[in-house]
């Protein structure tokens, strides 16, 4: 198993986080979405968008050999983002990042952690105790094509 260093995202990580998201979508979601959805997925997101997220969230990145290879972000009651590079898939990194996201999403009075899963990640979340509730469209989008997602929840 590869070794990863986990740390809070910091200013200057925006480009790497943008790249992880884009590469993850291109390689891991391509069998589940139409080409036009994949092409427009990033919408108006730019590295600057992720720099802004870093300033206002508790994003955590995974670093391997000096390179960001995955990240997770959460808000009270929701894991909002979890992406890894294709070469990190199957190494256990996704599970480690998900646990961090769940821990960050926990807050007093919150018994359910939600996630809007991509279609390709539904099985991953189910493996970690999330239950599928319904299908829908990604609600945190910034421009681009509508992205089909799966609303899932974990009772804590």
N, C-alpha and C positions, 0 to 999 in steps of 0.2 A: 504494500500500500504506500502510495506517495505521501510525503510529509508536507503539510501546509501550515503556514503561519496565518493565524486569524488576528485581524486588527481592525479598529474603527476606520472607516473610510476617511480620508483627509483631503483637504484642498489639493488639487492637482491630479486626483484620481479619476476625474470625470471622463477623460478620453478612454482610459482603460476600461471603465465600467460600461461606457457606450459600446466599445469594441466587443466586450464579453456578451452583452445583450444581443448585438447584431449577429455575431458568429454563432451563438447558441440557437437563435431563431432560425438562421439559415441552414444549419446542419441538423438540429434535433427536431425541429417542427415541420420540416419540409414534406413529410409524408402525410401530414394531417391538415394542411391548409392549401388553398388554391394559390397559384403563383402570384396573382395580383394582391392577395392578402399579405403574402410574405414580402413582396416588393414595397408595399405601403405600410408595413407593420410599424416601423420606427416613426412614421408620421413626421411631426415637427420636432421630434427629439434630436438633440445635438449634444455634444460633450458638455456644453454650457448648461443644458437642462439637468444633467447629472451632477454638475458642480453645485447647482442650486439645491438639489436633493440632499447632497452631502451636508450642506450648511444647516438644513432644517430637519434632518432625520437622524436616526441612530444606525445608519447603514454599516454593515460589517463586510470586509473583503477577505478573501482567501488568497494568499500569495504563495507561489511555488517558483523557486529559482529566480526570485526578484520580479516576477510577473504576476499581475492579478489574474486569477483563473476562475473566480466566481465571487458572488456577493449575495447578500440577503438584506432585506429591509422590512420593517414592520411598524405598525401603528397599534394603539390599543385595540385588541380584538381582531387584528388582521395581519397576516403575513402578506405584505404588499408586493414584494419582488423577490425572486430567487432565480438566478441564472448562473450556469456554469459553462465553461468552454467544453466543446465536444470531447476533447482528450481527457477531461476530468470526469466524464460520465462513467459511472460504474465503479468509481474508486472509493465511494463512501463519503465523498465531500458533500454531495447534495444533502445527505442525511444529517451531517454535522451542521451545515448551514441552516437546514430546516429547524433543527432543535434550537439553535440560537434565535431564529425568527419567532418560534413559538414562545420562548422565554421572554423575548422583548414585547410580544403581543399581550402577554398576561398582565393584568392590572386588577386592582380591587374591584370586585363585583362582576368581573367578566368570567363567564363559565364556558363560552364558546369562542374558538379561534376560527376565523373565516379565511378562505383563500379563493381567489379567482384563478383557477388552474387553466393552463393551456391544455388543449385536447391531448397532446402527446405526454403530458405530465400527470394525467389523472391517475394512472396506475401507481405512480411513485407516491402520490399523496395518500392513496388508499392503503398502500403498504405500510404507511406510517400513521394509520388510524383515522384519517379523514374520511368522511362519508359524503357521497355525491348527493346534492339536494336538487339541483336543476341545471339546465343549460341556459346560456345567455350570451351577452356581448360584453366584452371588457369595458368596465366603467371608468377606468383611469386613463383612457386613451388621450393622446395629444395629436390630433389630426390623423391622417392615414385611413386605410380601409377598416371597417368594423372587423373585430377579431372575435371569433367564436370561442367561448370559454365554458368552463364547468364551475358552478358555484359549489364549494365544498366546505364542510365544517368539521371541527374536532372539538369534542366535549372534554373539558379539562376537569 
